[in-house]
Amino acid sequence: MSGSNFSKKFIFNEKIDSDYLYSLYEDDYQYIEEIFSTTLTHFDNDLYAIQQAFTAGNLSDLRKAIHKMKPTFGFVGLPTVQQSCKEFEDFCQKATTSNELTSEYQQIVVTLAASKELIASEYNKLKEFNSNLL
């Protein structure tokens, strides 16, 4: 069996903080795949709640919706997106109308959409990687 490498490492997209992921999950790629899957399962509903609250002009619900989604990005190694959510949450706290947040809202929605694409891509790569380990 010389030459076989049982400690094969998954190479995450450069936008993902792989050091942070390894600090959370070590090299349990099956579990990381599960975390990414769970994140994707809830993503659209969580984003919809944010969009609905903004459209309705309900700042309290908007803040709660972004607050609920925020930790998700830490679990998948996207602390910069998590920080962006925190900043948007802070904007929601200070704003008196949703109109004050239009620019920030548009920016966070673009960030969230790009994050979903990245998470989905990494999830698919993880699935393939894990199936090759079996």
ZADRENLUM-427984 format. One line per 3 residues: number of its first residue (from 1); their letters; for each residue z negated, y negated, x negated of C-alpha. Coordinates in nm, 2 decimals. Example, Ala and Ser with C-alpha at 12.3 -4.5 7.8 and 13.67 -1.06 7.14 Angstrom:
<sites>
1) AS) -0.78 0.45 -1.23 ~ -0.71 0.11 -1.37 .
</sites>
This chain:
<sites>
1) MSG) 0.00 0.00 0.00 ~ 0.03 -0.23 -0.29 ~ 0.22 -0.54 -0.20 .
4) SNF) 0.11 -0.55 0.16 ~ -0.09 -0.86 0.25 ~ -0.35 -0.81 0.52 .
7) SKK) -0.49 -1.16 0.49 ~ -0.16 -1.32 0.60 ~ -0.22 -1.68 0.71 .
10) FIF) -0.06 -1.85 1.00 ~ 0.09 -2.18 0.90 ~ 0.02 -2.45 1.16 .
13) NEK) 0.23 -2.75 1.23 ~ 0.14 -3.03 0.99 ~ 0.02 -3.24 1.29 .
16) IDS) -0.25 -2.99 1.36 ~ -0.57 -3.01 1.15 ~ -0.57 -2.65 1.04 .
19) DYL) -0.88 -2.70 0.82 ~ -1.07 -2.80 1.13 ~ -0.93 -2.50 1.33 .
22) YSL) -1.04 -2.26 1.05 ~ -1.38 -2.42 1.05 ~ -1.41 -2.34 1.43 .
25) YED) -1.24 -2.00 1.45 ~ -1.19 -1.89 1.08 ~ -0.88 -1.67 1.09 .
28) DYQ) -0.92 -1.52 1.43 ~ -0.56 -1.59 1.54 ~ -0.60 -1.39 1.86 .
31) YIE) -0.88 -1.62 1.97 ~ -0.69 -1.93 1.86 ~ -0.39 -1.80 2.07 .
34) EIF) -0.63 -1.76 2.36 ~ -0.76 -2.12 2.32 ~ -0.40 -2.26 2.31 .
37) STT) -0.31 -2.05 2.62 ~ -0.61 -2.18 2.81 ~ -0.54 -2.53 2.71 .
40) LTH) -0.18 -2.50 2.84 ~ -0.30 -2.34 3.16 ~ -0.50 -2.64 3.25 .
43) FDN) -0.29 -2.91 3.09 ~ -0.07 -3.01 3.38 ~ -0.35 -3.03 3.63 .
46) DLY) -0.56 -3.24 3.40 ~ -0.26 -3.47 3.32 ~ -0.19 -3.50 3.69 .
49) AIQ) -0.54 -3.61 3.76 ~ -0.50 -3.89 3.51 ~ -0.17 -3.99 3.66 .
52) QAF) -0.30 -3.99 4.01 ~ -0.61 -4.19 3.92 ~ -0.40 -4.45 3.74 .
55) TAG) -0.15 -4.47 4.03 ~ -0.43 -4.51 4.28 ~ -0.59 -4.78 4.06 .
58) NLS) -0.92 -4.58 4.05 ~ -1.06 -4.67 3.71 ~ -1.37 -4.45 3.76 .
61) DLR) -1.16 -4.14 3.83 ~ -0.92 -4.23 3.55 ~ -1.21 -4.26 3.30 .
64) KAI) -1.35 -3.92 3.42 ~ -1.01 -3.75 3.40 ~ -0.94 -3.86 3.05 .
67) HKM) -1.30 -3.78 2.95 ~ -1.25 -3.43 3.09 ~ -0.93 -3.38 2.89 .
70) KPT) -1.05 -3.53 2.57 ~ -1.24 -3.23 2.41 ~ -0.94 -3.01 2.46 .
73) FGF) -0.76 -3.17 2.17 ~ -1.05 -3.09 1.93 ~ -1.03 -2.73 2.03 .
76) VGL) -0.66 -2.71 1.93 ~ -0.69 -2.91 1.61 ~ -0.57 -3.25 1.73 .
79) PTV) -0.86 -3.48 1.66 ~ -0.64 -3.79 1.64 ~ -0.53 -3.72 2.00 .
82) QQS) -0.89 -3.67 2.09 ~ -0.97 -4.01 1.94 ~ -0.68 -4.17 2.13 .
85) CKE) -0.84 -4.03 2.45 ~ -1.17 -4.17 2.35 ~ -1.02 -4.51 2.29 .
88) FED) -0.84 -4.50 2.63 ~ -1.16 -4.39 2.79 ~ -1.33 -4.70 2.64 .
91) FCQ) -1.05 -4.92 2.77 ~ -1.11 -4.78 3.12 ~ -1.47 -4.86 3.09 .
94) KAT) -1.40 -5.23 3.01 ~ -1.11 -5.28 3.25 ~ -1.15 -5.43 3.60 .
97) TSN) -0.80 -5.32 3.72 ~ -0.55 -5.05 3.63 ~ -0.29 -5.33 3.57 .
100) ELT) -0.49 -5.43 3.26 ~ -0.43 -5.07 3.12 ~ -0.06 -5.04 3.18 .
103) SEY) 0.04 -5.05 2.81 ~ -0.24 -4.83 2.70 ~ -0.18 -4.59 2.99 .
106) QQI) 0.19 -4.56 2.90 ~ 0.10 -4.49 2.54 ~ -0.16 -4.22 2.62 .
109) VVT) 0.08 -4.05 2.86 ~ 0.35 -4.03 2.59 ~ 0.08 -3.90 2.34 .
112) LAA) -0.04 -3.64 2.59 ~ 0.32 -3.52 2.66 ~ 0.40 -3.49 2.29 .
115) SKE) 0.07 -3.30 2.24 ~ 0.16 -3.06 2.51 ~ 0.49 -2.98 2.35 .
118) LIA) 0.32 -2.93 2.02 ~ 0.05 -2.70 2.16 ~ 0.32 -2.50 2.35 .
121) SEY) 0.53 -2.46 2.04 ~ 0.23 -2.35 1.83 ~ 0.12 -2.11 2.11 .
124) NKL) 0.45 -1.94 2.10 ~ 0.45 -1.91 1.73 ~ 0.09 -1.77 1.74 .
127) KEF) 0.20 -1.52 2.00 ~ 0.48 -1.40 1.78 ~ 0.26 -1.40 1.47 .
130) NSN) -0.02 -1.20 1.64 ~ 0.23 -0.95 1.78 ~ 0.36 -0.89 1.43 .
133) LL) 0.00 -0.82 1.31 ~ -0.05 -0.54 1.56 .
</sites>
